[in-house]
């Protein structure tokens, strides 16, 4: 007769400590990979512009939460596989089972570690990341003002949405021989030349270029011969932050907290409903006009406009379908569910890592590390594929983001049942 003993707290602490140690090793590995890939390359580019090292170090510090949030779930997978694989290959699992201990002595410590790591990753992603992004943007803006060569390099051409800025030599925060081509809100083409310029921070107003000895010429888009010109000893040219600082000036849903993203989603849903109501009213008006023309018959003048009414009605229907597929709203929904699926992927990986680790025969840590890297690549591919399908094909944001976790838990549970029956 087989005797099953209750949970051993000594064994619980032992497996938890081993898993945490393996997690730390795996976390340092993934942290280094993401760190080199994203932060060091950015720091190298900024240091090449002669930005002080202290400011570059602060930029790296503010960008660390995103690396931590991404590295933790994969480290949980690899760490659990390494731990269970080593215990299996060293026959420690066999000794536990022979002593009458059940598989719960293995699963409970691993699940506990998974919950801890998932909570830690979620806090880094939902609290530290938004705070770090705000500080990153502020510091980058100060660096940009003091070192305009960071974005407006010497003897370079910078193209934005409706603006082209050509610069000469850059000394400090002074830029020589500035040439600007842009388009005004009235649709006029404008040419601005200046002997020199200084980039300044205007607070909430944005950034400005203070131009010296400037010449301005503006012309109509259609009537090119209708133009105006002027010269000035001083001219202040406002530079839109979303153009100059690009991704840094605008905070995407990825850098927001889940509460802020949920609030933005509610606002976008309300705006979408208002736009749809407007479209539905237009569609209904055209349908009523078409019905009226058909009811009046061929002897009425409205009969001749029935084709136009039908064509306009079909265009309104197509426009309504386009409005329904609001890509901005979809992206926010995807990021909202992603904020939960990635951190709690650490817990999902535990259900898959434990039964896989139990299959190890020898070199459990090495095999676990290799399997962990392979599963991490597959998981990331599924996540990117789900995000693409959610944006382009309109699939459910919840399922596209949670499908990798669901697969990991389902496959793991099936393997666990097979193992227990054996």
C-alpha positions in Angstrom: 0.0 0.0 0.0 1.3 3.5 -0.9 1.3 6.1 1.8 0.9 9.7 0.8 2.3 12.2 3.3 1.2 15.8 3.7 3.0 18.9 2.5 6.6 19.2 3.9 7.4 22.8 4.7 11.1 22.0 4.7 10.8 20.7 1.2 8.6 23.7 0.3 11.3 26.2 1.4 14.0 24.2 -0.3 12.2 24.2 -3.7 11.3 27.8 -3.4 14.9 28.9 -2.6 16.2 26.7 -5.5 13.6 28.2 -7.9 14.3 31.8 -6.9 18.0 31.2 -7.4 17.5 29.8 -10.9 15.0 32.6 -11.6 17.7 35.2 -10.6 20.2 33.5 -13.0 17.7 33.4 -15.8 16.5 37.0 -15.1 20.1 38.3 -15.3 20.5 36.5 -18.7 17.3 38.0 -20.2 17.9 41.3 -18.6 21.3 41.5 -20.2 19.9 40.6 -23.6 17.1 43.2 -23.5 19.5 45.7 -21.9 22.1 45.5 -24.6 19.5 45.3 -27.4 17.6 48.4 -26.4 19.3 50.6 -23.8 23.0 50.4 -24.6 22.5 51.0 -28.3 20.4 54.1 -27.4 23.0 55.3 -24.8 25.8 54.9 -27.4 24.0 57.1 -29.9 23.3 59.7 -27.2 26.9 59.7 -25.9 28.2 60.1 -29.5 26.4 63.6 -29.4 28.6 64.5 -26.3 25.7 64.4 -23.8 27.0 64.2 -20.2 27.4 60.7 -18.9 25.3 61.4 -15.8 22.2 62.3 -17.9 22.7 59.2 -20.1 22.8 57.1 -16.9 19.6 58.6 -15.7 17.9 57.9 -19.1 18.9 54.3 -18.7 17.6 54.2 -15.2 14.2 55.5 -16.2 14.0 53.0 -19.0 14.8 50.0 -16.8 11.2 49.2 -15.8 10.2 48.1 -19.3 13.2 45.7 -19.4 12.3 44.3 -15.9 8.7 43.8 -16.9 9.7 41.9 -20.1 12.5 39.8 -18.6 10.6 38.5 -15.5 8.0 36.2 -17.1 10.6 34.5 -19.3 13.0 34.2 -16.4 10.2 32.5 -14.4 9.8 29.9 -17.2 13.5 29.2 -17.6 14.2 29.2 -13.8 11.4 26.7 -13.1 12.5 24.4 -15.9 16.1 24.6 -14.6 15.1 23.8 -11.0 12.7 20.9 -11.7 15.0 19.6 -14.4 18.0 19.5 -11.9 15.9 17.9 -9.2 14.7 15.2 -11.6 18.1 14.5 -13.1 19.6 14.3 -9.6 16.9 11.8 -8.6 15.7 14.1 -5.9 12.1 14.0 -7.2 12.3 10.1 -7.2 13.4 10.2 -3.6 10.5 12.5 -2.6 8.0 10.3 -4.3 9.5 7.1 -2.8 9.2 8.8 0.7 5.5 9.0 0.2 5.4 12.7 -0.8 2.9 13.7 -3.5 3.4 15.9 -6.6 1.8 18.8 -4.6 5.2 19.2 -2.8 6.6 20.2 -6.2 3.7 22.2 -7.7 2.9 24.4 -4.7 6.4 25.9 -4.3 6.6 26.5 -8.0 3.2 28.1 -8.2 4.1 30.3 -5.1 7.2 31.6 -6.9 5.1 32.1 -10.1 2.6 34.3 -8.2 5.4 36.3 -6.6 7.1 36.9 -9.9 3.8 37.7 -11.7 3.0 40.3 -9.0 6.5 41.8 -9.2 6.3 42.0 -13.0 2.9 43.6 -13.0 4.0 46.3 -10.5 7.0 47.0 -12.7 4.8 47.2 -15.8 1.9 49.1 -14.3 3.5 51.4 -11.8 7.2 51.8 -12.4 7.0 51.9 -16.2 4.6 54.9 -16.5 6.5 56.8 -13.8 9.8 56.1 -15.5 8.4 57.1 -18.9 7.4 60.5 -17.6 10.8 61.1 -16.1 12.5 59.8 -19.2 10.5 62.3 -21.4 11.3 65.2 -19.1 15.0 64.5 -19.0 15.2 63.8 -22.8 13.5 67.2 -23.4 16.1 69.0 -21.2 18.9 67.1 -23.0 17.4 68.0 -26.4 17.3 71.7 -25.5 20.9 71.7 -24.2 22.2 69.5 -27.1 20.1 70.2 -30.2 22.5 68.0 -32.2 20.8 65.0 -30.6 17.8 65.5 -33.0 18.9 68.4 -35.2 22.4 67.2 -36.2 25.1 69.4 -37.8 24.9 69.7 -41.6 21.8 67.4 -41.7 18.3 67.2 -43.1 15.5 66.4 -40.7 12.1 65.4 -42.3 8.9 65.6 -40.3 5.2 65.3 -41.3 4.9 68.7 -43.0 8.3 70.2 -42.3 11.8 69.8 -43.5 14.6 71.4 -41.5 18.1 71.8 -43.0 20.9 72.7 -40.5 24.5 73.9 -40.7 27.1 73.7 -38.0 26.0 73.2 -34.4 27.8 74.8 -31.5 26.3 74.2 -28.1 22.6 75.1 -28.4 23.3 77.4 -31.4 22.5 76.2 -35.0 24.0 78.0 -38.0 22.5 78.4 -41.5 19.0 77.1 -40.9 16.7 76.4 -43.8 13.0 75.4 -43.2 10.3 74.3 -45.6 6.9 73.7 -44.1 3.1 73.9 -44.7 0.8 76.1 -42.7 -2.6 75.2 -41.3 -4.1 77.4 -44.1 -2.4 75.2 -46.8 0.3 77.7 -47.7 3.8 76.6 -48.6 6.4 78.5 -46.6 10.2 78.9 -46.9 12.2 80.3 -44.0 16.0 81.0 -44.0 18.0 82.3 -41.1 21.6 83.0 -40.4 21.5 81.2 -37.0 19.0 79.7 -34.5 18.8 78.7 -30.9 16.6 75.8 -29.7 14.7 76.8 -26.5 12.4 75.1 -24.1 9.1 77.0 -23.9 7.5 74.9 -21.2 4.0 73.6 -21.9 4.0 75.6 -25.2 6.6 73.2 -26.6 9.9 74.0 -28.2 11.0 76.9 -30.2 13.7 77.9 -32.7 14.8 81.6 -32.1 15.9 82.6 -35.6 18.2 85.5 -36.3 18.3 87.5 -39.5 15.4 85.5 -41.0 13.8 85.7 -44.4 10.2 84.3 -45.0 8.4 83.6 -48.2 4.9 82.0 -48.4 2.8 81.1 -51.4 -0.5 79.6 -52.1 -0.7 75.9 -52.9 -2.7 76.5 -56.1 -1.7 80.0 -57.2 2.1 79.8 -56.9 2.5 83.4 -58.3 0.5 84.8 -55.4 3.2 85.0 -52.7 4.3 87.2 -49.8 7.7 87.7 -48.4 9.3 89.4 -45.4 12.5 89.7 -43.4 13.1 90.0 -39.7 16.0 90.4 -37.4 14.3 88.0 -35.0 11.7 85.3 -35.5 10.4 82.6 -33.2 9.5 79.4 -34.9 7.5 76.9 -32.9 8.5 73.3 -33.3 5.8 70.7 -32.6 7.0 68.3 -29.9 5.4 65.3 -31.5 7.6 66.0 -34.6 10.9 66.9 -32.9 10.9 64.4 -30.0 8.7 62.0 -31.9 8.1 58.9 -29.8 9.5 60.4 -26.6 7.0 63.3 -26.5 3.9 61.2 -26.9 3.1 58.5 -24.4 1.7 55.3 -26.0 -0.7 53.0 -24.1 2.2 50.7 -23.4 3.8 53.4 -21.2 0.5 54.1 -19.4 -0.9 52.4 -16.3 -3.8 49.9 -16.7 -6.1 52.4 -15.0 -5.2 55.2 -17.5 -5.5 52.9 -20.5 -9.0 51.7 -19.3 -10.0 55.4 -18.9 -8.8 56.2 -22.4 -10.7 53.1 -23.8 -13.9 54.4 -22.2 -13.4 57.8 -23.8 -12.6 56.3 -27.2 -15.7 54.0 -27.0 -17.9 57.1 -26.3 -16.3 59.0 -29.2 -16.7 56.0 -31.5 -20.4 55.7 -30.6 -21.0 59.4 -31.4 -19.3 59.0 -34.8 -21.3 55.8 -35.5 -24.5 57.6 -34.6 -23.7 60.3 -37.0 -22.9 57.8 -39.7 -26.1 55.8 -39.0 -28.2 59.0 -39.4 -26.6 59.8 -42.7 -27.2 56.2 -43.9 -30.8 56.4 -42.8 -31.3 59.8 -44.5 -30.0 58.3 -47.8 -32.1 55.2 -47.4 -35.3 57.3 -46.8 -34.5 59.5 -49.8 -34.0 56.4 -52.0 -37.3 54.9 -50.7 -39.1 58.2 -51.4 -37.8 58.4 -54.9 -38.9 54.8 -55.6 -42.4 55.4 -54.2 -43.0 58.5 -56.2 -42.4 56.5 -59.4 -41.0 57.4 -62.8 -43.2 60.5 -63.3 -41.6 62.4 -60.4 -38.2 64.3 -60.7 -36.8 62.4 -57.7 -36.9 59.2 -59.8 -33.9 60.4 -61.8 -31.9 60.8 -58.6 -32.5 57.2 -57.3 -29.1 56.0 -58.6 -27.3 58.8 -56.8 -29.2 58.0 -53.6 -28.3 54.3 -53.9 -24.6 55.0 -54.5 -24.4 57.5 -51.6 -26.2 55.0 -49.4 -23.7 52.2 -50.2 -20.8 54.6 -49.6 -22.2 55.5 -46.2 -22.5 51.8 -45.3 -18.9 51.2 -46.3 -17.7 54.3 -44.3 -19.6 53.1 -41.3 -17.8 49.7 -41.4 -14.5 51.5 -41.6 -15.4 53.6 -38.6 -16.3 50.5 -36.6 -12.8 49.1 -37.1 -11.2 51.8 -35.0 -7.5 50.8 -35.1 -6.7 53.3 -32.3 -9.3 51.7 -30.0 -8.1 48.2 -30.9 -4.5 49.1 -30.1 -5.5 50.4 -26.7 -7.5 47.3 -26.0 -4.7 45.1 -27.0 -2.2 46.9 -24.8 -4.7 46.8 -21.9 -5.0 43.0 -22.0 -1.2 42.7 -22.7 -0.5 44.5 -19.4 -2.0 41.6 -17.6 -1.2 38.7 -19.9 2.6 39.2 -20.0 3.2 39.6 -16.2 0.9 36.7 -15.4 2.6 34.7 -18.1 5.1 33.9 -15.3 2.4 32.0 -13.5 1.1 30.3 -16.6 4.6 29.1 -17.4 4.8 27.3 -14.1 2.0 24.9 -15.2 4.0 24.0 -18.3 7.5 24.1 -16.8 7.0 21.7 -14.0 5.8 18.7 -16.1 8.4 19.4 -18.7 11.1 19.5 -16.0 10.0 16.2 -14.7 10.9 14.6 -18.1 14.6 15.5 -17.7 16.9 12.4 -17.5 20.3 14.0 -17.2 21.8 17.5 -17.3 18.5 18.9 -16.1 19.6 22.5 -15.8 21.1 22.6 -19.3 18.1 20.9 -20.9 15.8 23.2 -18.9 17.6 26.3 -20.0 17.5 25.2 -23.7 13.8 24.3 -23.6 13.0 27.5 -21.8 14.6 29.6 -24.6 12.7 27.7 -27.2 9.4 28.1 -25.5 10.1 31.8 -24.9 10.7 32.3 -28.6 7.4 30.5 -29.4 5.5 32.4 -26.8 6.8 35.8 -28.1 5.9 34.8 -31.7 2.4 33.9 -30.6 2.1 37.2 -28.8 3.2 39.2 -31.8 1.0 37.1 -34.1 -2.0 37.7 -31.9 -1.4 41.4 -31.8 -1.1 41.6 -35.6 -4.3 39.6 -36.0 -6.1 41.8 -33.5 -5.1 45.0 -35.3 -5.5 43.9 -38.9 -8.2 41.3 -38.7 -10.2 42.5 -35.7 -10.0 39.4 -33.6 -10.9 39.6 -29.9 -8.1 41.6 -28.1 -8.6 39.5 -25.0 -8.1 36.1 -26.7 -5.3 37.2 -28.9 -3.3 38.4 -25.9 -4.3 35.6 -23.5 -4.0 32.7 -26.0 -0.3 32.0 -25.4 -1.0 31.8 -21.6 -4.1 29.7 -22.1 -2.1 27.3 -24.3 0.7 27.1 -21.7 -1.7 26.3 -18.9 -3.8 23.8 -21.0 -0.8 21.8 -22.3 0.8 21.9 -18.8 -2.3 20.5 -17.1 -2.7 17.7 -19.7 0.9 16.7 -19.1 0.4 16.9 -15.4 -2.6 14.5 -15.5 -0.7 12.1 -17.7 2.3 12.2 -15.3 0.1 11.7 -12.2 -1.7 8.7 -13.8 1.6 7.1 -14.7 
